[in-house]
Amino acid sequence: MEEHALFYNDENGDREYDANSMGYWLEPFFTTGIFNGDMQVLSTGGLKVAVQIGSCHINGKLKRWWEPFEITLPTSDSVLDRIDTIVVKRDDAERDFFLEYRRGAGAQNPTPPALNRTEPVYELQLCEIYRRAGSTAITQADITDTRMIKEVCGWVVATVEEIDFTQIAAQFNSYFSQFKNATEADFAAWFQRMKDQLSTDAAGNLQMQIDDLTQSLTATVNITLAASAWAGTTAPFSQTVSNAQIKDTSNPELYSTVINTMTEAQQKAYIKAYGIVSQGSAITADGSVTFYVWKKPTTDITVCLKGV
C-alpha cells in the first residue's frame, strides 16, 4: 500500500481517500471499546433487556445508537444454569455494527460463550446474564456489567494510556533510597540516645510499642468467602467470617489474591467476584469481620486483609 500523510488536497489523483483512510486516521487516537457510561444493559421486565443509547469504537470504525435497543431472550433451561451475553458485533462484510444476543451452554458451572474476533467480525461483550434453571424473568441482579473489562470490552480512552516512567522511576528510586538510608540512620541515632537516657524497662516498653504498631500496619490475613454462605434474600447480603487476628479497632485494606497459576476461567471468575466484594463494605469486630455486598458472588473467593 502506498504510504502518504493524511490529509492533503488531491493534485492530479495523487491523494485518493476512502472510508478506510478515515479509520486509519482515527484508530491511533482511541482504543477499541465503549465510550464511558454508554450502552449499559438494563432489565426491562420479563425476558427483555434494553441496551441504552451510546457509541462504540472498534479499530477505527464507530457507531452510535440514538435510542435504546430492546432484545428478547429465550427461556432458561429447565435443568441447568447458563450464562448468556449481549455483544456489539462489527461486521465488515455487512459494513455495519449490530447488537446481538449470545446463548451460553447449560452446565453445573456455566461459562459465557466465547467472543468472535475472526475477520470480518470483531465482537465486544457488554454484559453477562446469569440464567438460572427454570427462571421466567431477568432481573438487574442477574446482569453483570462487563463494559469496563478490557479483555472482553473496555472503555474508549486515549491511546497514550501508558507512559514509560522507567527513567523517572530510576531517579526517584535513587533519591528515595538515599532518603531512606539517611532517615534510618537518624532514627537509629535518636533511638540510641533515648536508650541511653531511659531505663532498660522503659526502652523495652518503647520498643514493644513500636513493634506492635508495625505489626498492626503490616499484618495480613486471608479470608475465604463462600458463595453459599451469603445471608439475606434482598440486598445488601452479608457474610461473617471468624478470625482471631481481627480486632474491633482494625481498619484493614482489601487486596486480591489472584495468582498466575489460575486458569483463564478461574481468573475471570475471581475478578468478577472480587469486583462485587470490593464495591461493598465490611465491619470488623473482635475476632470476626462482616462483609456486605449488593449482589451475591457466584463463586467462592479468598481476599486478603492488610492492617489487622
N, C-alpha and C positions, 0 to 999 in steps of 0.2 A: 504494500500500500504506500502510495506517495505520502511523504511527510511534509507538512507545512503548518504554519501557525494559524490559529483561529482567533478572530475572524477578520478578513480583509476583503475589500471590494474586489469583484471579479474584473479581470482585464483579459479580454480575448479568450475566455474559457479556462483560465489558469487557476481559478478559485471556484470550484463547484461544491456545494454543501447539500446535505440531506438531513433526515431526522437523526441518523446515527451520529452525524457531526455534532449536533446539539447534545446528544447523550455523552459523547466523548468529552465535550466541554464541561458538562455538569458533573460527571462521575467523580473527578478528582476532588471536588469540593465537599461532598456529603457522603456519609456512609449509608449502606443499604439498611432500611428499616422503616418504622412508623414514626411520623412526626409526633413530638412529645405531647401526650394527652389525647391523641386522636384514636379513633376506631376501637373504642372499648366495646366488648361484647357483653350485653345485658340480657337477663331473662325477661321475657315479656308475657309469661304465663303459659301453662300447658307445656307443649313440646316445642315452643317457639323461642328463639333468641333473636336479638337485633344487633347488628354491627353499627355503631354510631358513626356520625359523619367524620371525615378526616382525610388525610393524604398519606400516601405510601410511596417511597422511593426505592427502586430496585435496580442497581447497577446502571444508573444514568437515565432510566425511564421513570415517569411519575404519573400517578393518577389520583384524583380526588373524588370522593363520594360526597355529594351535596345533600343527600337525605339518608336517614337510617335504612339499612338493608336487612330485611327480615328473612330468616331461614327457619324452616320447619324440619325438625329432626325426626327420624323414625323412632319407633317404640324401642324400649330397652329389651335386653334378653330376659327370658323367664328364669334362667338358672344362674348364669354367670354375669359378673360385673364387666364393664368395659370402659375404655376412655376414648371418647370422640374428640375431634379437633375442628376448629374453624381456621381456614387459611386464606391468605391472599396469594393468588397464582398469577405470575407474569407468564403469558404465553405468546412467544414471538411469532409462532405460526399463525395465531389469530390476531396478532398486533394489538393486544389489549390485556388488561388486568381483570381478574374475576375473584369474587368472594365465594368460597365453596366449603362444603361440609365434608369431613373425612371420618368414616366409621372405623372404630377400633375393633380389635378381636376380643371376644369374651374369654376371660381367664380368671383363675383364683387371685392372681396378682397381675392385673392388666397393665399394659403399657400403651402409650399413644402410638398411632400409626406414623411411619417414617415420612419425612418430607421428601418431595420430588424436586431434585435440583439437577436434573439431566436436561440438557438443551433439547428443545427450545423452551423448556419450562423451568421456572425458579419460584419456589414457594416460601412464604413466611407464615409462621404459626402465631395466630393472635391469642388463642386460649386452648386449654384442655377442659373438657366437660366430663365429669365422672358420672357414668350411667349405672346406677345400682340396679341389680337384677329385680325385675318386677315393678320398678318405679314408673309412674304415669305422668310425672311432671318434672320440669327442670327448674331448680331454684338458683338464686345467685350464689348460694354457698357451694353448689356443685361446679361452678365455673372458676377455674384457676387462670388468672391473667398471666400470659407468658410474653407480652409485648416487650418487657424490659430485659428478657433473657437473650443475650447476644447470639448464642449458638443456634437458636431457632427463629429469632426475630431481631430485637434490638431497637433502640431509638435512633432516629436520624440525628447525627451530630456532625460537626465539622471534622474533616478527615485528619486534621492535625490534633489528634486526641492524646497522643503520646509524644512527649518531648524528651530527648536524650539528655538526662541530667548527670551523666557519668562524670564529666569534668567538674561540674559544680559540686556533686556529692563528694568527690575525692577531696576537694578543697575544704568542704565543710567537715568531713570526717577527720582530716588532719588537724583542723582547728579544734574540733571537739575533743580529740584525743589529748591534745596539749592542755586544753582547759580541764579535762577530767583528771589528768595526772597532777596538775597543779592544785586542783581542788582537793584531791585525795591526800596530797602531801600536806596541805594547810590543815585539813581536818585531823590528820594523824598527829601533827604537831600540837594542835589545840587540845586533842584528847589526852595526849601525854601530859600536857600542863595540868589538865583537870585531874588526872590520876595522881599527879604529884601533890595536888592541893587537897584532894579528898581522901577519906579513909578507904581501906580496901573494900569494906562493905558498901559504902556509898558508890564507889566506882563500879563495883559489880552490879549494883542495882541499876545504875545508869545504863550499863551495857545490856542488861536484861530488857530494859525498856526499848532500847534501840533494836535489839533482836526481835522483840515482839512486834514492833512497828514494821520492820522489814518483812516479817512473816505474814502480817496481815495484808500487806500490799502485794505480795508476790505469790501467796499460796493459791493453789488451784485444786478444784475437784471436778470430776466428770459426773454428769447427771444424765441418766437414761430416762427418757420419756416414752412410755409405751403407748402405741396408737390406741390400744384397747382400754387405757386407764383414764381417758379424759372424762370428767364428770359433767353432767348437765345435758339438758335437751335443747336448750337455746343458748346463744352466745351471751356473755362470754363463758367459755368452757374452762374448767380448772383441773389441775393435777398437782397433788402434793407429793413430794419425794423427801424421804428422810435421809439426813447425813449429819453425823456428829460434828463435822468441822464447821458447819454453817451456824452463825450466830444471829441474834436479833439485830445486832448493830452492824452486820455485814452489809456492804454496798457493792456487790461484785459486778464485774463486767462480763458480758456474754461473748463467747468465742465459738466458732465452729470447730468440729473435729474431723472434717472431711480429709481423707488421706488418698495418696496417689495409687494405692493398691486396690481401691474401689473400682468396680466396673463402671462403664459409662452410665448404664441404667441406675446403678446404686448412687452414683454422684448426682444424677438428675433428681432422683427421689429424695436424697438428703438435702439438696439445695432448696427444693420446694418446701420440705418440712421445716428446714431452718428459717426460711423466709417467713413462714407463718408464725413460728415461735418468737423470732426477733422483732416482729411487729406487735407482739403482745406485751405483757408486763409480768413482773414477778415480785413477790413479797417474801422476805426472809423472816424466820423465827429461830429460836434456839433449837437446833437440831433438825431443821427442815426448811424447805423453800416451796412456795406455791406459785405455779405458772398459770397465767390466764391468756387465752387466745380467742380470737373471733371466728376461727374456723378450725375444725379438728384435723390435724395431720393424719394422713392415711398410712404412714409407716412409723416404726419405732425410730427414735433419733437420740443420739448421745451428744450433749453440748458440754462445753467447758465453762465453768465459773471461775474467774480470776479475781482475787482480792477478798477471800472469805476469812 
